[in-house]
Structures are given as C-alpha cells and as structure tokens.
Amino acid sequence: MKKLFLIIGIPLAVIIFAVAALLLFVDPNQFKPLIVEQTKKQTGLELNIEGDISWQFFPSLGLSMGKTELKNPEGFKSDNLLKIDQIAVDVSVMPLLDNELYIGNVTLDGAEIYLETLADGKSNLDTLTGANQKASDNVQDAPANTPSTESTEQQSTGSEPTQSWTINLAGVSVTNALLEIRDDKAGSYTKLYDVGLSVSEFAFDQWTTATFEAKGQNNQQRFAAKGQAEFKLAQDLTTYELRNIEADTSFRDPTTDISSAKVTLDTFAFDQVNPMAVSVKGTAADMDIDLYLDATLLVDEAISHIRLENIALKSKFEGEALPQSPMNINGKLAFGYQATKQLVSLDIESLALNDIQLDGNSTVQLADIPAIRFAIHSPNIDLDEFLGANADKATTTENKPTDQTNDTSSKPTPETGTTKPQPEAEPDLSVLKTLDIAGKVSIENFKVNNAKMQNVNASFSVDRGVVTLSSFTSNLYEGAIKASAILDGRKVPATYSVKKQITGVKVQPMLTDVADNDMLEGTGNIDVSLKGKSLTPTGIKQNLAGTVKINFADGAVNGINVAQIIRTNYAKIKGNTLSEEEKQEQKTDFSTMTATLRLAAGVAKTDDLSMQSPLLRVHGKGEANYIQETMDFLIDASIVGSLKGQGGKDINELRDVTIPVRIYNKWTEPKYKVEFDQLLKALESEKKKELEEKAKKEAERGLKKLLGDKADEGETKQLADKLLKGLFN
C-alpha cells in the first residue's frame, strides 16, 4: 500500500509543484506593456487589452486573454481595425519543463476585422504596410557592427540564448468571427459574419478534420457557406491530401435565389482520379433550376492542367422565358483547362435538350477577346417543335382577359384616342464587337419555319462585329440550296449581303410547308443576290436591293386559268356565256417560266417575265410592292394552240392574237381583268387585215375577168398589181 501511494503520490506532487511554481513565478500580465509597445512600434496603431491576461484551470490548464482591440487610424468609420472578445489557449504543463509546448485547444471568439478604403483611396492598412517598410528600412540602414536589442539584453544580463521549443497543436476553434470590407472609392461593401472554424487534433502525416461556416453580403447579394474536409499534411510541408470534402453554399440577390449549391469530393490528390459531384437548386432569371452532375477530377501537381472526365449531367429548368418548359438537359461531357496555354476545352459525347440531340467539341482560347471554336452535330432538330411550346403559351396569355385599371402601356392617347405605335429601333449589336467565334454545324434532318431540310452543313464566324456565313449547303424538297452571307454590325445601321442558289427544288410542297400557299407548282431554280442595311422590319424592306432570278419548269400557276379568262371574256365580246361544262379548274400549266426580279426601295420589278406552254406564250412586266404587299402586272398571252388543251371548245379566231391580262390588288386577294381596249384594237386589226385580204382576192378576180388572157402578161400584170396596191394601202 505504501509503495502504491509513492507511485501515485510522487507524480501528483510534481504536478502540483509545477502548477504552484507557474502561478508564483510566471505572471502573464507582465507581458502586456511589452505587447502594447511592440504593436505600436511595428504598426503605428494603438492596442487595447482590457482586463488581465490570466491562467485558467478548468476544464484544463491554459492561458486566456480578454477583450483586445487594435485601433483604426483617425478618419475611418470603424473604431477598430481588429477586435477580439476572447482568446484562450490550453497548455499541457509537464512538457514545459522540457521546452515542449503542447497546445490543447486554441479558442478564438468574437474576432472582428474591418478593412476600409476611403473615397480618396486611402486605406486603414496603409499604416501597417508603411510601418513595416519603415522598420525594414531601419534594419537595413543600421551599422553592421551595431548589436541588436536582443543581443544587448543578453550581454547585459549574461543569460544564454533561449533554447528552441517544440510546439504541438491539439485543435482550433474560431467562433462568431466577422470580416467587413468597405471601399468607398469603388462603391462596394462586403461583409462576412457568423464565421466559424473548427480543426480537430492535428499531427503531421495523419488525417485531421476541419469544418467551417460563414454568412456574408456583397452590396445587394447575400450568401452563406458551410462544409467540412479531412486533410493530411506531410512533415516537410511539401505535399498534402484531402478527402471527404463537402461544401454547401446559398446565394440570393434581387433576381436570383440559389437555395443550395453543393460540391462533394470523395478524395483529392494531385495526379490522381478524384470522384466528385455537384448539385444546384434554386431560381435564376425567372427559371427554376434543378441540376446534378457527377464526374472525375484530375489535377496535376503544378496545377497547370485540370480535367473533368466522365461528366454525367442531369438537369431540369422551368420558366416562361424558355422555348420549352420544362427543359430537361442531360448529357455526357468532358472539360479541360490548360493554364500554360490559357485554353479551355469541352467535349460533348452526347447532350440532349428535350428531344434535340447534340454532340461535338469546342475550345476557348482565353484572351482580352476569347477565341471560341466549335463543331456541333445533330441527327435531328425540329426547331418549330422546340419553340412551339412557348408560342402556345404566348397565344394563351394574349387571349386572357387583363385588368385594364393598372395597365397604361397601351392606353389610347388623349389627342387621338388611338394606341400610340412604338417606334422601330435598330437592334444593339455592340456585343458582336467583343466576340471571336468560328464553328461548323452539321444537321442530318432540320426543320425551321415548317421547311424541311436534310444534310445541313454550315460554317460561320463572328469576328469583332462582322458575322460571316462562309458556307451553307442543304438538300430540300428533292433539290439543293447553297448560300453565303455577311452581316457587318460595326456601324449603325448594320449592313448585309446575301447570295443564294436553289436548284431542282419542288416548289409547291415547299411553298405549302413554308407559306401555306400552293399557288405555284414545278421544279425551281432560283439565284438570289441581295444587299441592304438596317435590321428593323421597315428598314429591311426599304433598303433591300439586288436581283432574284427564277427559272421554273414543268409546273403550273394555281388560282388563275388564263385560258378560262380568255374564253369568258371572248364570250362576253360575242354576247355569249359559257356553260358549266366549259368552266374548268383554276390552273394554268406551263413548261417553262422565267423572270428576273430587281429589288429596290421596297419594290420588286420585272420586264422579262416569260411563260410557255403548249397553249400559250406569256410575256409580262410589272411590279410588286413588298412594303404595302400589293402587285400590278400586265401579262400578254398569245394563243398558239387549241384551247381544248386547257379544256373547252376550240376558238381558232384567237390564234396568234395577243391578249393582255392585268393582275393586281393585294397579294392575298389577287384580281384579274382583260385589258379590253388593247384586245379590241388587236381584234380590229386582225378583222381589218382579214377584210383587206378578202377584198384583194375579189379585186384580183375581177381584174382577171376584165383583162382576160392578158392579165398574166408582163406589162399588164405590173399595171394590175400597181392598181391593187393603190386600192389597199
């Protein structure tokens, strides 16, 4: 029993003796004047330490210091640059005897840091940097043989240099910390508050757990973050590893509310594959966002190459601004960043935007104006279906009754009592000046404005304000299209030019799909060369200029039957009417039809319209006003065959007679009429010619009877011909 008492009692007595010695011989408050003096000397700022620096015994032996303030220079809004409510350090006593400092938990509560920049650019950190520079200069200017204060004190006291200490840290706890950054010169304000940090027991080459949390604001933005991680630090401080990393943030401003943006990494180590996941939920730009992706992260040790591989994206967006809502975006991607080349890359193995499937790749060369290059492919894009959902919504919204009590956007003006039209404005294309984009797009099947195309291939670029469609090719309606275009948006209004060649296209199905109009049939070839300026609806029509050449074969013009018009009007001239049997389909067949349209000042003119068929030869001229959407054409139709070819009875009297037909009125309501004055003149001319021929024959017959056998003799015949010529000319 006595032996056991000695075993337990002697160590306990040593501990009690050590604590008593610490209390009796070491007073921490003796360091306060030195701390204040050195702070003033090194920073030029006043330091306040309220209360005593004291030992604490429970729950463990340690050192604590009360409220401490580092004062701001004069002229700043905050009294303090730094304020700490409480600092506490737990210390193991026995190792102190061997110059080993085993620190338990370091507690820091209520730390507040205030960084300010005044309107004139002066900062409360200027004093610190200035004092440090001055101290550095004093050291450099001091004579080489001048002993330092520390050396002088050691010489005067005769003490030996302090032996080095071994320091170990059990943990750190930071609570209720605050960081406030105010910049009156830039007009910005950032604040971090409720900052907390906790670090578990730390030792080299062992895993340590750290957790953090913080809230903040930046002007009108509000954000919060919390998370945790485990880290392992090498003894030589050259390498480290991370695992079980998790960070969850939220963000809110007047237009955005991200309730959760979460990142997790199972592990993180350089030159190794690290699994990770990202999720985002919230609202931004009036869209509800629900996004999730997982991937593998690879970072080289120099942090010069970052690669995200095997990205599996699943996301859902909802909002009225979207072309379709909900919009499901899913894909398999890869992302890379090369710091040495300042190059970002994105590889798209597959990407689905609802029913639209995409694949391809892109790169971004970072610079003052980033250079973006891409190649995109899709097996099928139905742009009408993709945009149709939103169009239906817009129609529904327009048909809804609205409360007119607070709606002043379209109220009649007091002067006119009618709605004031909104003036047209040129679109702002200034953003094009900041772009350097070049790419290729290939689509196997493409539908836009109800036009169906196959094998679409396009190459285009945007180079600091100039948009160039260098090549566009596609198959459509059993034919093909080839086009190029340039838009120069560097000036206002913008200018543009377009060249297009359409060959072998079946016109009627194309017009039916695009314009819901089946007026024209046939196989069409069209050459377009146009240029213009302005991108407002009216400006485009007024400034469009150039030529459009059309060449159609084996077709028909529906809605007008030229033969029927001729028969009807000819019957009216003769005082007859057509029977129902003779009324035929409103359609005029042709074997070829050509025209050259010249566009200028809102009007398309032609003077070489030509159409040929077994029945008719048609030539025409006129103009179409595409601002007012009206037309006025005069068509000269000559009958060269039997009208039976177009149905109805044969009218041989009109063979080789040119019949003028005028087509006029609105595009959507065309009207037709025969120009009777010109027709009657033509008929009278033909009738007169017929009567003259008949009279001439009768005169010749009479002369022969009168002259008898001498009628065919030389001099007699010449005299007879001269007489007849005089009678009929």
SEFI-510093 format. One record per residue (C-alpha): x, y, z. Coordinates in steps of 0.25 Angstrom, whole numbers, plus 5000, padded with zeros to 4 digits. Example, Ala and Ser with C-alpha at 12.3 -4.5 7.8 and 13.67 -1.06 7.14 Angstrom:
2
  east  north    up
  5049   4982  5031
  5055   4996  5029
This chain:
729
  east  north    up
  5000   5000  5000
  5011   5009  5003
  5018   5006  4990
  5005   5009  4983
  5004   5022  4990
  5018   5026  4986
  5015   5022  4971
  5003   5031  4971
  5007   5042  4980
  5020   5046  4975
  5016   5049  4961
  5004   5056  4966
  5013   5065  4976
  5021   5068  4964
  5009   5073  4956
  5004   5081  4968
  5018   5087  4970
  5019   5091  4955
  5006   5098  4955
  5009   5105  4968
  5022   5109  4962
  5015   5114  4950
  5006   5123  4958
  5016   5128  4967
  5027   5131  4958
  5021   5134  4944
  5011   5146  4943
  5006   5147  4929
  5001   5161  4931
  5016   5166  4931
  5016   5164  4916
  5004   5174  4914
  5013   5186  4913
  5023   5179  4904
  5012   5174  4895
  5005   5188  4894
  5019   5195  4892
  5023   5185  4881
  5010   5187  4874
  5011   5202  4874
  5025   5201  4869
  5023   5191  4858
  5009   5196  4853
  5008   5210  4858
  4994   5206  4864
  4989   5206  4878
  4986   5193  4884
  4976   5192  4896
  4976   5179  4905
  4964   5180  4915
  4966   5172  4928
  4977   5163  4931
  4984   5152  4924
  4981   5141  4933
  4983   5126  4935
  4971   5117  4935
  4970   5103  4942
  4957   5097  4937
  4954   5089  4929
  4969   5089  4927
  4981   5098  4930
  4982   5109  4920
  4984   5124  4917
  4973   5134  4914
  4972   5148  4909
  4960   5157  4910
  4955   5167  4900
  4966   5172  4891
  4965   5184  4881
  4975   5189  4870
  4970   5203  4868
  4968   5209  4854
  4975   5222  4850
  4967   5235  4850
  4957   5237  4839
  4951   5224  4837
  4937   5220  4840
  4940   5208  4849
  4947   5210  4863
  4955   5197  4861
  4963   5190  4851
  4963   5177  4859
  4955   5173  4871
  4955   5160  4879
  4946   5157  4890
  4953   5145  4896
  4966   5137  4893
  4968   5124  4901
  4979   5114  4900
  4980   5101  4907
  4994   5096  4910
  5000   5083  4916
  5009   5087  4928
  5019   5075  4929
  5025   5077  4915
  5028   5091  4918
  5039   5087  4927
  5046   5081  4915
  5043   5093  4906
  5032   5085  4899
  5019   5093  4897
  5007   5084  4895
  4996   5093  4892
  4982   5088  4894
  4970   5095  4888
  4972   5109  4883
  4959   5117  4885
  4957   5130  4877
  4943   5136  4880
  4937   5149  4874
  4949   5153  4865
  4945   5165  4856
  4953   5171  4845
  4950   5184  4838
  4957   5187  4825
  4953   5201  4819
  4957   5209  4807
  4953   5224  4807
  4948   5231  4795
  4962   5237  4793
  4968   5223  4792
  4974   5224  4806
  4973   5210  4813
  4974   5207  4828
  4984   5196  4824
  4994   5207  4819
  4999   5210  4833
  5002   5195  4835
  5010   5194  4822
  5017   5207  4824
  5021   5204  4838
  5027   5190  4833
  5034   5197  4822
  5040   5207  4831
  5044   5196  4841
  5051   5189  4829
  5058   5201  4825
  5063   5204  4839
  5069   5190  4840
  5076   5191  4826
  5081   5205  4830
  5087   5200  4843
  5102   5199  4844
  5107   5185  4843
  5115   5185  4856
  5103   5190  4864
  5098   5179  4873
  5083   5177  4873
  5074   5180  4885
  5073   5165  4888
  5088   5163  4888
  5090   5175  4897
  5080   5170  4907
  5086   5156  4907
  5100   5163  4909
  5095   5171  4920
  5088   5160  4927
  5099   5150  4924
  5088   5140  4920
  5089   5129  4909
  5081   5129  4896
  5067   5123  4898
  5066   5109  4895
  5057   5105  4884
  5043   5100  4887
  5035   5088  4881
  5021   5092  4878
  5009   5083  4876
  4994   5087  4874
  4982   5079  4878
  4971   5087  4871
  4966   5101  4867
  4952   5107  4869
  4948   5120  4863
  4934   5125  4866
  4926   5138  4863
  4937   5144  4854
  4934   5155  4845
  4941   5162  4833
  4936   5175  4827
  4942   5181  4815
  4937   5195  4811
  4942   5202  4799
  4936   5216  4797
  4945   5219  4785
  4939   5207  4777
  4926   5208  4784
  4926   5193  4789
  4923   5187  4802
  4926   5172  4806
  4923   5166  4819
  4926   5152  4825
  4919   5149  4838
  4916   5137  4847
  4929   5131  4842
  4933   5118  4849
  4945   5109  4848
  4948   5096  4855
  4960   5088  4854
  4962   5074  4861
  4975   5069  4867
  4986   5072  4857
  4999   5064  4854
  5007   5062  4842
  5004   5050  4833
  4991   5048  4840
  4977   5051  4836
  4971   5064  4842
  4956   5068  4841
  4953   5083  4839
  4939   5089  4838
  4935   5103  4834
  4923   5112  4832
  4921   5127  4829
  4910   5136  4824
  4912   5149  4816
  4907   5160  4807
  4913   5168  4796
  4904   5180  4793
  4891   5174  4789
  4896   5160  4789
  4894   5150  4801
  4901   5137  4802
  4905   5126  4812
  4914   5114  4812
  4917   5103  4821
  4925   5090  4819
  4936   5080  4824
  4948   5073  4819
  4959   5064  4824
  4973   5067  4821
  4987   5061  4823
  5000   5069  4823
  5014   5064  4821
  5025   5067  4831
  5033   5075  4821
  5020   5083  4817
  5022   5080  4802
  5010   5071  4800
  4996   5069  4805
  4984   5061  4802
  4969   5063  4804
  4957   5054  4806
  4942   5055  4809
  4941   5069  4804
  4927   5075  4805
  4923   5090  4803
  4909   5095  4802
  4906   5109  4798
  4894   5118  4796
  4893   5131  4789
  4882   5142  4787
  4880   5155  4780
  4868   5163  4774
  4868   5153  4762
  4874   5140  4768
  4871   5131  4779
  4880   5118  4779
  4876   5111  4792
  4887   5100  4790
  4900   5099  4782
  4907   5087  4787
  4920   5081  4784
  4926   5068  4789
  4939   5060  4786
  4942   5047  4792
  4957   5049  4791
  4966   5060  4785
  4980   5057  4782
  4989   5062  4771
  4991   5053  4758
  4980   5044  4763
  4966   5042  4759
  4957   5048  4769
  4941   5045  4769
  4933   5058  4771
  4918   5062  4770
  4911   5076  4768
  4897   5079  4771
  4890   5093  4769
  4875   5096  4773
  4869   5110  4773
  4863   5121  4764
  4871   5130  4754
  4866   5139  4743
  4852   5134  4746
  4856   5120  4744
  4855   5108  4754
  4868   5101  4753
  4870   5086  4758
  4884   5082  4753
  4892   5070  4757
  4905   5064  4751
  4916   5054  4755
  4930   5053  4749
  4944   5050  4752
  4954   5061  4755
  4969   5061  4751
  4979   5072  4755
  4994   5071  4752
  5003   5075  4763
  5007   5088  4757
  4992   5092  4755
  4995   5094  4741
  4985   5084  4735
  4971   5082  4741
  4962   5071  4735
  4948   5067  4738
  4945   5054  4731
  4932   5045  4731
  4923   5056  4734
  4909   5051  4735
  4899   5063  4735
  4884   5062  4739
  4877   5075  4740
  4863   5081  4739
  4859   5096  4736
  4846   5102  4737
  4841   5116  4733
  4833   5124  4723
  4846   5130  4717
  4850   5116  4712
  4846   5112  4698
  4840   5099  4705
  4837   5097  4719
  4841   5089  4726
  4854   5088  4719
  4862   5075  4722
  4877   5076  4719
  4885   5063  4720
  4898   5059  4715
  4912   5052  4715
  4923   5062  4715
  4938   5065  4718
  4944   5078  4722
  4958   5082  4722
  4967   5095  4725
  4982   5097  4722
  4987   5108  4730
  5000   5109  4722
  4993   5111  4709
  4981   5118  4715
  4972   5108  4707
  4958   5103  4712
  4952   5091  4704
  4939   5084  4705
  4936   5070  4698
  4921   5066  4696
  4919   5052  4695
  4904   5054  4696
  4895   5065  4700
  4880   5065  4700
  4871   5077  4701
  4858   5071  4702
  4857   5064  4688
  4869   5071  4682
  4881   5062  4682
  4895   5068  4680
  4910   5064  4680
  4923   5071  4677
  4934   5079  4683
  4939   5093  4686
  4951   5101  4691
  4952   5115  4697
  4966   5122  4696
  4966   5132  4707
  4970   5146  4704
  4964   5160  4704
  4954   5155  4694
  4953   5140  4696
  4955   5132  4683
  4943   5121  4683
  4944   5110  4673
  4934   5099  4672
  4928   5087  4663
  4914   5083  4666
  4906   5071  4660
  4891   5067  4662
  4884   5055  4655
  4870   5063  4656
  4866   5077  4660
  4851   5081  4659
  4852   5096  4663
  4838   5098  4661
  4834   5088  4671
  4845   5092  4680
  4840   5107  4680
  4825   5103  4679
  4822   5101  4694
  4826   5115  4697
  4818   5120  4685
  4805   5113  4690
  4808   5120  4704
  4809   5133  4697
  4795   5131  4690
  4789   5127  4703
  4794   5139  4710
  4789   5148  4699
  4775   5143  4700
  4774   5144  4715
  4766   5156  4720
  4774   5166  4726
  4771   5176  4737
  4771   5190  4730
  4771   5198  4743
  4786   5198  4745
  4791   5195  4730
  4795   5208  4724
  4805   5202  4713
  4795   5202  4702
  4784   5213  4706
  4779   5222  4696
  4786   5236  4695
  4777   5247  4699
  4779   5254  4686
  4776   5243  4676
  4768   5233  4684
  4776   5222  4678
  4788   5213  4682
  4801   5220  4680
  4810   5212  4672
  4824   5208  4677
  4836   5214  4669
  4845   5203  4662
  4859   5203  4667
  4871   5196  4662
  4876   5185  4670
  4888   5187  4679
  4899   5179  4672
  4911   5184  4680
  4913   5171  4687
  4917   5165  4674
  4930   5174  4675
  4934   5166  4687
  4933   5153  4680
  4943   5144  4673
  4935   5131  4669
  4937   5121  4658
  4930   5108  4656
  4923   5097  4648
  4909   5092  4649
  4904   5079  4643
  4890   5074  4644
  4884   5062  4637
  4870   5066  4638
  4866   5080  4641
  4852   5087  4641
  4850   5102  4643
  4838   5111  4639
  4832   5097  4635
  4843   5096  4624
  4849   5082  4623
  4864   5081  4620
  4874   5069  4620
  4889   5069  4621
  4890   5083  4626
  4905   5088  4627
  4908   5102  4631
  4921   5109  4634
  4921   5123  4640
  4929   5132  4649
  4927   5145  4657
  4940   5154  4657
  4939   5166  4665
  4926   5171  4659
  4925   5164  4646
  4917   5151  4644
  4921   5143  4632
  4913   5131  4627
  4924   5126  4619
  4917   5113  4614
  4903   5107  4616
  4898   5095  4608
  4886   5086  4609
  4877   5077  4602
  4862   5081  4602
  4849   5076  4594
  4857   5068  4584
  4867   5079  4581
  4878   5087  4588
  4882   5100  4594
  4895   5107  4594
  4897   5121  4601
  4907   5130  4607
  4904   5144  4615
  4911   5155  4622
  4906   5164  4633
  4914   5176  4638
  4910   5181  4651
  4921   5190  4654
  4913   5202  4650
  4898   5206  4652
  4890   5203  4644
  4896   5189  4641
  4899   5185  4626
  4898   5171  4620
  4899   5164  4607
  4893   5150  4603
  4896   5140  4592
  4887   5128  4590
  4886   5117  4579
  4874   5108  4579
  4874   5097  4569
  4864   5086  4566
  4854   5089  4577
  4840   5084  4576
  4833   5098  4578
  4819   5094  4582
  4822   5085  4595
  4832   5096  4599
  4822   5107  4598
  4811   5099  4605
  4820   5096  4617
  4826   5110  4618
  4815   5119  4614
  4803   5110  4614
  4802   5114  4599
  4800   5105  4587
  4799   5115  4576
  4812   5110  4569
  4816   5097  4564
  4828   5092  4557
  4843   5089  4559
  4850   5102  4562
  4864   5108  4561
  4866   5122  4568
  4878   5131  4568
  4878   5142  4579
  4888   5153  4581
  4883   5163  4591
  4889   5174  4600
  4883   5184  4609
  4885   5192  4622
  4876   5193  4635
  4870   5182  4643
  4857   5188  4646
  4845   5181  4639
  4842   5194  4631
  4857   5197  4629
  4859   5183  4623
  4848   5185  4613
  4852   5199  4609
  4867   5197  4607
  4867   5183  4601
  4873   5183  4587
  4878   5173  4577
  4873   5163  4568
  4865   5150  4568
  4865   5141  4556
  4855   5129  4555
  4854   5118  4545
  4843   5108  4547
  4840   5096  4539
  4828   5087  4537
  4819   5094  4546
  4806   5101  4548
  4801   5114  4554
  4789   5111  4562
  4778   5120  4565
  4777   5126  4551
  4773   5119  4538
  4778   5128  4527
  4770   5120  4516
  4757   5121  4524
  4759   5136  4526
  4761   5137  4511
  4749   5129  4507
  4740   5136  4517
  4744   5150  4512
  4743   5146  4498
  4729   5140  4500
  4725   5153  4506
  4730   5161  4494
  4722   5152  4485
  4710   5153  4494
  4710   5139  4499
  4712   5132  4512
  4720   5119  4516
  4713   5107  4520
  4716   5100  4533
  4723   5089  4525
  4733   5099  4520
  4737   5104  4533
  4750   5098  4538
  4759   5097  4549
  4766   5110  4552
  4780   5106  4548
  4790   5109  4537
  4800   5099  4532
  4814   5103  4527
  4826   5096  4522
  4836   5107  4526
  4835   5120  4534
  4846   5130  4535
  4847   5144  4541
  4857   5154  4547
  4853   5162  4559
  4860   5175  4562
  4858   5179  4576
  4860   5194  4581
  4853   5204  4590
  4842   5194  4595
  4838   5190  4580
  4841   5177  4572
  4841   5180  4557
  4842   5171  4545
  4841   5173  4530
  4844   5159  4525
  4834   5150  4531
  4832   5139  4521
  4824   5126  4522
  4822   5116  4511
  4812   5104  4509
  4806   5096  4498
  4794   5106  4498
  4800   5120  4502
  4812   5128  4501
  4812   5138  4512
  4821   5151  4514
  4819   5160  4525
  4824   5172  4533
  4820   5179  4545
  4824   5181  4560
  4821   5176  4574
  4821   5186  4586
  4826   5177  4597
  4824   5189  4607
  4809   5190  4604
  4808   5176  4599
  4802   5180  4586
  4804   5176  4572
  4802   5181  4558
  4806   5172  4546
  4802   5173  4531
  4802   5159  4525
  4802   5158  4509
  4797   5144  4506
  4797   5139  4492
  4789   5126  4488
  4798   5117  4479
  4790   5104  4481
  4776   5099  4483
  4768   5104  4496
  4764   5089  4497
  4777   5087  4503
  4772   5094  4515
  4758   5090  4514
  4747   5096  4506
  4743   5098  4491
  4753   5102  4481
  4754   5117  4478
  4762   5118  4465
  4759   5132  4463
  4768   5136  4475
  4780   5128  4470
  4792   5137  4469
  4785   5149  4476
  4792   5155  4488
  4782   5156  4499
  4786   5166  4511
  4782   5162  4525
  4785   5170  4537
  4788   5164  4551
  4786   5174  4562
  4782   5177  4577
  4787   5171  4590
  4796   5159  4590
  4786   5151  4598
  4774   5155  4589
  4779   5156  4574
  4769   5161  4564
  4770   5159  4549
  4764   5166  4537
  4766   5166  4522
  4770   5180  4516
  4759   5181  4506
  4764   5194  4499
  4776   5187  4495
  4769   5174  4492
  4759   5181  4483
  4770   5188  4476
  4776   5175  4473
  4763   5169  4468
  4760   5181  4460
  4774   5180  4453
  4772   5165  4451
  4758   5167  4445
  4763   5179  4436
  4774   5170  4431
  4764   5159  4428
  4755   5168  4420
  4766   5174  4412
  4771   5160  4409
  4757   5157  4404
  4755   5170  4396
  4769   5168  4390
  4765   5154  4385
  4752   5159  4380
  4759   5170  4372
  4769   5161  4366
  4758   5152  4361
  4750   5164  4355
  4763   5169  4348
  4765   5155  4342
  4751   5155  4337
  4753   5169  4331
  4766   5167  4325
  4765   5153  4321
  4777   5145  4315
  4785   5158  4316
  4784   5158  4331
  4797   5150  4333
  4805   5157  4323
  4817   5165  4328
  4813   5180  4326
  4798   5177  4328
  4801   5169  4341
  4810   5180  4346
  4799   5190  4344
  4789   5182  4351
  4798   5180  4363
  4800   5195  4364
  4785   5197  4363
  4782   5187  4375
  4793   5193  4383
  4788   5207  4382
  4774   5202  4386
  4778   5195  4399
  4789   5203  4404
